[in-house]
């Protein structure tokens, strides 16, 4: 839950309005990139598509070319704070994971997740829940 999201999810988050500064980021292809050495000097680097970069070690010339790469926990909090969607991931007695969504800002405990799909890991279930929220609930 503390690892940054993958490129495809970071791109979807930006499309849905996620603009928070995060420790990690991806860039659009052909963005002008800079590295930052131990003496805080900038040097040009080649932009690698879908590569995860770290703030403080790398920089871009134009912030519009950045896809923030938040952790799953940061995305769950953003969905709640911005849209009132709270995501809960649970495990069943068979050991598989599933997710539920609740609309807490409207004070309704309405479950949004319409399927009974189950996942093999907690992280996999959260990633699926976030993708579902971004594509179907906002």
Secondary structure, DSSP 8 states (H G I E B T S, - for coil): --SB--HHHHHHHHHTT-----SEEEE-TT--EEEE-TTS-EEEE---TT--EEBTTEEES-GGGEEE--BHHHHHHHHHHHH-EEEEEEE-TTS-EEEEEEETTTTB------S---BSSHHHHHHHHHHHHHHHT-
